[in-house]
Amino acid sequence: MLVHIHIAPDRARCHTPPVYDDLPAELFDFHHSLLVDEVRTTSFLRALLQQIRPGDVVVDLGTGTGILSMFAVIAGASRVYAIEHGPMAEVARDIARRNGVDNRVTIINDWSTEAKLPELADVLVTETIGNIGFEEGILTWVLDATKRLLKPDGTIVPERISLVAAAVESRNDYAEIARLRRPVHELDFSTLSDLASHSILWTDLSPVSVVTEPAIVTSVDLAAIEQQDVAGSITVNARRDALVHGIGCWFVAEIAPGISMSNQPPTATPSWNQGFLPLPEPLQVEAGDRLTIEIQSGGGCSRWGWSLGLGEAAALTWTTSMTPLTPPPRGPSVAAW
Ligand SMILES: C[S@@+](CC[C@H](N)C(=O)[O-])C[C@H]1O[C@@H](n2cnc3c(N)ncnc32)[C@H](O)[C@@H]1O
């Protein structure tokens, strides 16, 4: 039953349930941006309607607001275990109650790798897909969950993630790095620029910045994950003369048979950007030139290395991302670089 309490405006904050007091508005904003990304939500809803059979037990790994758990209930799940390590777990509990599904959705406030369930699930759903597919740790989480939380013949949604790359001409993104080299009060802060030149920049790439045809660098079937890192190379043709500043990256996710989603430029999925992997120096290319791009991850996709060179067997200069300033995602035995 909803009870309406009239609160004087200057007292309103005192009535916030204590559990939400520490939650930053950015977190609500982030999760709301996920909810209003219709390409994302519609793809997952269609996939869950297709993959869940009435009575199935479902695990929602990284439930956030609980939207995918509620989609699972709509699709006929008898029980959903909704796992969320962050403070959104309590928010999801409230949302489930308001939507009348709290009798079928069990919220577990923990990392998926710590969670223990009373039964194995028929379906595992997770939207821990990063801007370049893998950097939110999806391989680490799914590898663990398939071993411990899912039936051996269970279904995974999404079923496949691919990393797509192309050479890009992106003056603005490159200028961002140079800007950090300028002295401030005649003091040298160029360390910031050095770090940025070894970091992935999240950006909104224009399709005209893409110089070569995009190609899949690596593609992982989530039901057959062999390791927590990815690596691959492509050789692609320059479509025009250009000054290449870096590698543009995005993902293609096959959510279920016949249902796929991508954040390729121009972005149709506002909750994701693309990645820009800067080169040590811009590279002048001519239409028809063959370029080789290599990308690999380490530390369970928490560190990245990349290179781009002219020719099929180019002598590639590797850029390796710095050790992240924040700790890598928690997980079982994260591989060394
Ligand atoms: C991109 S959000 C997606 C939220 C929600 N599933 C949706 O589709 O809107 C990913 C969520 O997963 C949580 N998360 C990521 N990895 C996790 C893990 N291994 N265990 C538990 N929660 C995790 C994050 O805290 C975040 O709330």
The ligand as a Tripos MOL2 file, in Angstrom:
@<TRIPOS>MOLECULE
LIG
   27    29     1     0     0
SMALL
NO_CHARGES

@<TRIPOS>ATOM
      1 C1         26.0350   -1.6300  -16.7950 C.3       1 LIG1
      2 S1         25.2440   -1.9480  -15.2620 S.3       1 LIG1
      3 C2         23.8080   -2.8420  -15.8060 C.3       1 LIG1
      4 C3         22.6960   -2.8120  -14.7920 C.3       1 LIG1
      5 C4         21.4260   -3.5430  -15.2100 C.3       1 LIG1
      6 N1         21.6540   -4.9600  -15.3920 N.3       1 LIG1
      7 C5         20.8430   -2.9640  -16.4640 C.2       1 LIG1
      8 O1         20.8350   -3.6570  -17.4830 O.co2     1 LIG1
      9 O2         20.4270   -1.8070  -16.4390 O.co2     1 LIG1
     10 C6         26.2570   -3.2060  -14.5640 C.3       1 LIG1
     11 C7         25.9790   -3.4330  -13.0920 C.3       1 LIG1
     12 O3         26.6270   -4.6260  -12.7020 O.3       1 LIG1
     13 C8         27.2650   -4.4550  -11.4470 C.3       1 LIG1
     14 N2         28.3440   -5.4560  -11.4550 N.ar      1 LIG1
     15 C9         29.3670   -5.5070  -12.3410 C.ar      1 LIG1
     16 N3         30.1000   -6.6110  -12.1370 N.ar      1 LIG1
     17 C10        29.5260   -7.2790  -11.0960 C.ar      1 LIG1
     18 C11        29.8270   -8.5070  -10.4230 C.ar      1 LIG1
     19 N4         30.8300   -9.2680  -10.7950 N.pl3     1 LIG1
     20 N5         29.0420   -8.8670   -9.3860 N.ar      1 LIG1
     21 C12        27.9990   -8.1060   -8.9910 C.ar      1 LIG1
     22 N6         27.6710   -6.9360   -9.5960 N.ar      1 LIG1
     23 C13        28.4220   -6.5350  -10.6480 C.ar      1 LIG1
     24 C14        27.6510   -3.0040  -11.4200 C.3       1 LIG1
     25 O4         27.7970   -2.5210  -10.0950 O.3       1 LIG1
     26 C15        26.4820   -2.3520  -12.1500 C.3       1 LIG1
     27 O5         25.4590   -1.9840  -11.2680 O.3       1 LIG1
@<TRIPOS>BOND
     1     1     2 1
     2     2     3 1
     3     2    10 1
     4     3     4 1
     5     4     5 1
     6     5     6 1
     7     5     7 1
     8     7     8 2
     9     7     9 1
    10    10    11 1
    11    11    12 1
    12    11    26 1
    13    12    13 1
    14    13    14 1
    15    13    24 1
    16    14    15 ar
    17    14    23 ar
    18    15    16 ar
    19    16    17 ar
    20    17    18 ar
    21    17    23 ar
    22    18    19 1
    23    18    20 ar
    24    20    21 ar
    25    21    22 ar
    26    22    23 ar
    27    24    25 1
    28    24    26 1
    29    26    27 1
@<TRIPOS>SUBSTRUCTURE
     1 LIG1         1 GROUP 0 **** ****
